[in-house]
């Protein structure tokens, strides 16, 4: 079976798509039966969450189709939507021996309650919510991705069967850790923008009552564009957002722009102890550590050196210390840093 987390998530993805071998299906369902039981289950908490999501989606897809086909002869199409949803969800819970065997697991009971309460079309959409007055909620999607919902956020998720494209609709704020799948892009839609990735981690903030939408990238790259037909949407070109950058869209101004996040996070280990080091080297170290482009006039800084010991300060604090030592300054523009330094005399 899977030897690491990536292989495990790929296995669950194939299972959800019905592409596993019979032996792999038996292993996955055996793992699932152990959730909430006393016997040890050699999976991480993240893998358990992904396993739960994948198996439930597979059960929902299979049993909901069967129930809809069976109920059509009883005037199913004329039933109110809420009644149809409850009927299909009930079928999901009890339509197979496998589902019945799992009913005693506390985790499964919670999943069942969630489906009955919130999923209007179990065969098509998964719905996740985070109560406004509760802590943030972390959920696993059937494709192996993870989403952390901020309080008050709502997420709907669907994998389009015809294309395999992964689509999520978000209201509120959420952090996405998307499972890499080059053949099946993952798109997050808000009322105003569309963010499309292959596999990366990023935050989307589309909070009711706040006019602007923000998309902050932690790793990878995200393509952001206004949604066609959205309020205020016009001929605005899409932009690519990279680590420690964010896209901001203002429907009022009909503008989409790129900028650095307020507090860039360090992405790669680096030593920040500089003993008589060229300033150009210092700036390159900072750029590599934070994944942020820093432009400067190499000729002007050719003779400039620094003796400086930096620690765990935020990036902008580090730059302030460099500027103080050199009498320099910097500015930010379009998601990058522009460093302005005075020429130094040759020794």
N, C-alpha and C positions, 0 to 999 in steps of 0.2 A: 504494500500500500504506500501512500504518500510518505516521503521521508523528510519533508520540510513544509513550512507554512505555505509557500508558493504552490508546491505540488498539490497540497491538500485543497487549496482554493480552486485550482484548476480541475481537480477531481469533482468537487461539488458543483462546479459550473457544468461539467459534462453530465453529471447526474440530473441536474435540473432540466437540461435539454434532452434527456432521454438517450444519451450516447454512451452510457457506461455498459461494461460487460455484466452478465448476470452475477459473476463473482463479486465485482465491485459494488453492485447494488446491494447484495447480501451484506457485505462489510459495512457499508454506509448505514443501512437500516439497523444492523446490529449495534453500531455505535449509538445511533439515535435512541434505541430502546434502553440504553444504559443511562441516559440523561435523567438525573433525579434519583437514580438507584444507588444502592450502597456499594456495589462493586466499582473498583477504580476504572476511570475512563482516561486513557492516555492522550488527552487533548488539552490544549490551552483554552483559556476562557474565550479568547477570540475565535478559535476554531469551533468551540461548542456553539457560539452564537451563529456562526456561518452555517454550521450543520443544521441547526434548528430552522433557520430561514429557508435553506434549500429544500429540506424535506417537506416543510409545510407548503411551500409553493408547488412542489410536485404533486402533493396530495390534492391541493386546491384545484390545480389545472385538470387533473384526471377525473376527480369525482364531480366537480361542478359541471363539466361537459356531460357526464352521464346523467346527472340529475336534471339538467335543462332539457336534454333529449327526452327523458322519461316524462317530464311534467308538461311538455308541449301539448300532449293529448288531453290534458285536463284544463285547458284554457290558460296555461302558464303566462302567455304573452299579455293577457289582460289583467294579471294581478298587479297591484301597486308595486313600485320599485322596491320599497322598504320590505314588503312581504317576500318578494322574490329573493332579495339579499339574505334574509333570515333563513329562508328555506334552503337555499344553496349552501349557506354556511353550516346549517345543521347537517346537511348531507355530507359535507366535508369532514365533520367530526365523527360521523358514525357509519360511513359508507363502506368501510373495509375493515377486515380483521386487524390489519396493521394499525389503523387509527384507533380501534378500540383497545388494543393492547397498550397503547401509549397514553391512554386517558388519565392514568393515575400519576403521571409525572407532574409536579408543580409547574415546571416550565411550560409544559404542553397546555395545562389548564389556563395559564395566563395568555398563551397564544390563542387559544380557543375563545377566551373572553374578548380579546382584542378583535378577532375576526367578526364575531357576532355583533359587536358594538359599532364597528367603524367601517368595515369593508363593503362598499356598495356593490361591487362586482368582483367576487373573489377570484374568478378565473382570469381576470385581466389586470387588476390593480392591487397593489399592497399599499395600505395607508398606515402611517406612523405619526403620532402626535406626542408632544411633550407638554404636560400641564403647565400653565402660566406660573403657578406658585410653587412648582417642584424643581428639583435640580435638573441639570441637563441630562438628556437621555441618549445612550449610545445603542444603535441598532445595526444589525448585520443584514445586508441585502442578499438575495439569492445568487447574485453573480460573484460574490466574494468580497464586495466592497463594504466599507463601514461608514456610517454617518453618525455624527454627534449632533443632536438637535438641541438648540438653546431653548430655555423655557418659553412656551407659547408658540413654538414652531410647529408646522405641519408639513409632512412630506408624502407625496404619492409617487410610487415607483412602478414602472412597467418595462418589460422586455418585449419589444415588438417582434412577434414570431416570424413575420415575413422577412425581416432584414436582420434580426438579432440586435438592432440598435437599442441601447439602454437609455431610458428617459426618466427623469425625476422632476416633479413639479414641487417647488418650495415656496412656502410663505413663512417669513420669519428669518431666522439665522441658523446656519448649520455649517459644520466642518466636514468635508468629504475626504475620505481616503479611498480612492478609486482603484479597483483591481485592474491591472494592465491587460488590455485585450485589443490589439491593433486592428483586428477585423471588425470590432463592434464598438464604435465610439459611445461615450457616456455624455449625455447632455443634461444640464440642470437648467430648467426654465423658471423664471419668475414672471411677474406681470409685465416687466419691462425689458429684461435681457435674456439672452441665451448664452450659456457657458458650455463649451464642448471640449472634452479631453479624451485621451486614450487610457491613461493611467497616471494619477498624480494625487497630490493632496492640496486642498484649497478650502477657503471659507467664503460662503456667500451670505451677504446681509441684505435682506429685502424686508424691512420692518414696516408694518403698517403705520402710517402717520409720519414717516420719514421720507422725504421726496427722492433722495438719491439712493441708488443701488451700488453696493460695493462687492467686488470679487477679489479676494486676497489669496495669492498663491504661495504655498509653502515649498512644494517640490514640483518639478516637471514644468509644463506649460499649459496654459488655458487660452482658448480662442473665445473672445467675448464680443457679442454684437447685439444691437437692439433687436427686440422681437418685432417681426413684421406685424403691423396692425396695432401695436401697443400705443397707448396714449403718448403723444409727443414724439413718436418714432418718425424719423425722417431719413434722408439719404446720408446716414452716418456710417463710415467704414468700420469694419471689425478691426480689433487690435489683438495682439498676442501679449499675454501677461506671463512673466517669468518669476522665479523665486524672489520673495521679499518685495514684489511689486503688487499693486492693486489697480484694477480698473474701476472707474467711477462713472456712472451714467446718470445724467440729470435730464429727466424728461421735460422739465420746465425750460431749460436752456437748449435742449436738443443737442447735447454734447456728450461725447464719450472720450475720456482721457485716461492716461496711464500715469501713475505716480508711485513713489516708494511708500511702503507701509510706515506707520508712525514709529514702530520699534522693530527694525529688521532683526531676525534671529540668526544666530551663528549656525552655518550649515556644514562647515568642515573644520576640523581641529587645526589650529595654527599657534605658533609661538609669537607672542606680542612683545618680546624683549628685543630691543634694537640698540646695538652698540656700534656707533659710528656707521650707521647704514645709510645708503643713499635714500633720499625721500621717495624716489620712484619705487624702490623696493618695498618701502613701508606701505605705500598706497596699493601696490600689487598684492601684498599679503592681506590687507584689509578686504580688497576686492574678492580674493579667493575664499576668504573665511566666510563672507556673507553672501557671496554670489551676486554682488552688485557691481555694475560697471562704474568705474571711476576714471574719468578722463582728465588729462592735465597736459600742460605744455612741457614735454620732455626736455626741450632745449633750455627753457628757463630754469628748470630744477636740476640741471646737469651737475652743478657743483654743490648742491645742497645735501647735507647729511644730518642725521638725528641720533641722539643718545636718549632713549626713552623706554620706559618700562610700563606697558599697559597690562591691564588685567581683564576682569569680567565686565567692564563698563559696556553699556550699549554702544552700538556703532557710532552714533552721532556724538556721544561723549568722547569717544576715542578721537574722532576727527577734530573736535574742539581742542583737545590737548595738543594734537599735531599742529593745528593752526596757531595756537598760542605760542608754541615753541618757535614757529617760523615767521610769525606776523603775516600769516596767510588767511584765506577765507575760502568757503565753499558754498555752493548752492545746489539745489536739486531741480531737475527738469526731465520730464518724460520718463520717469522711472530710473534715472541714473544720477550720479553725483558729478559735478563739475568743480574741480579743485583749482583755485587761483593762488599761485605762489609767486613771490618776488625772486628774481635771479640772485644767486649767491656768488660772492667773489671767490675766485680760485685761490686755493691755499698755496 
